[in-house]
Amino acid sequence: MKYKEKTYVNRQKDISILDIKNNLIELFLVHSISPIN
């Protein structure tokens, strides 16, 4: 049971890191398409 909980938490961390990366990539793309000067 503890082991399952641990992998679940790790998976949540991985997902949140992926989310942050995706958000950064989206921001970067938006800025490169229409740069704010």
C-alpha positions in Angstrom: 0.0 0.0 0.0 2.8 2.4 0.9 4.6 1.6 -2.2 1.6 2.4 -4.4 1.1 5.7 -2.6 4.8 6.6 -3.2 4.6 5.9 -7.0 1.4 7.9 -7.2 3.0 10.9 -5.6 6.0 10.6 -7.9 3.7 10.4 -10.8 1.9 13.5 -9.7 5.2 15.3 -9.4 6.2 14.2 -12.9 2.9 15.4 -14.3 3.2 18.8 -12.7 6.7 19.2 -14.0 5.5 18.3 -17.5 2.7 20.8 -17.1 5.1 23.5 -16.2 7.3 22.6 -19.2 4.3 22.7 -21.5 3.2 26.1 -20.1 6.7 27.5 -20.6 6.9 26.2 -24.1 3.5 27.7 -24.9 4.5 31.1 -23.4 7.7 31.0 -25.4 5.9 30.2 -28.6 3.3 33.0 -28.0 6.1 35.5 -27.3 8.1 34.5 -30.3 5.1 34.8 -32.6 4.0 38.1 -31.2 6.8 39.6 -29.2 5.9 42.3 -26.7 8.1 45.3 -27.3 
